Amino acid sequence: MKFARIATSLLLSLGSLLALANSAHALDFKAVGAAPVILCDAPSEKGRRVAVAPRGMPVEVVLTYGEWTKVRDASGDLSWLQSKGLVAKRNLQVNVANAKIRANPDDTAPVVFTADKGVLLELVDPVASGWAKVRHRDGQSGYVKASEVWGA
């Protein structure tokens, strides 16, 4: 009996660890809100200021610690910012020289507009089959290859 309880407990613990490991792989992206935020090297206002993140910049949330969030930017750099500076809105950053935004999620679809490297696009619909539906701040929308943007 005692062995059966221990074995059951171990299996439940293993199941919890596997569920946690699977959820750890889900990426959480947010964007800097209406005002730029200061990026620091530690979760404290006493930390060294390393950069300023402009409004709308997409970031990957790595960890939240109290009122601070550790984020990764498009270049892969890690830093801390105050959590209140983030919004749930999803933006993508173009990471190629000349991204083609197409009318449909297809390489042969007409090009609606092009976007230079570093341009921010609002994510309208999540990535499906390698394409993301996006909108430019001037109102134009279309589909971009997920491989040509960061933050998807």
Buried (B, 14 or more C-beta within 10 A) or exposed (E): EEEEEEEEEEEEEEEEEEEEEEEEEEEEBBBBBEEBBBBBEEBEEEBEEBBEBEBBBBBBBBEBEEEBBBBBBBEEEBBBBBBEBBBEBBBBBBBBEEBBBBEEBEEEBEEBEEBEEEBBBBBEEEBEEEBBBBBBEEEEBBBBBBEBBBBB
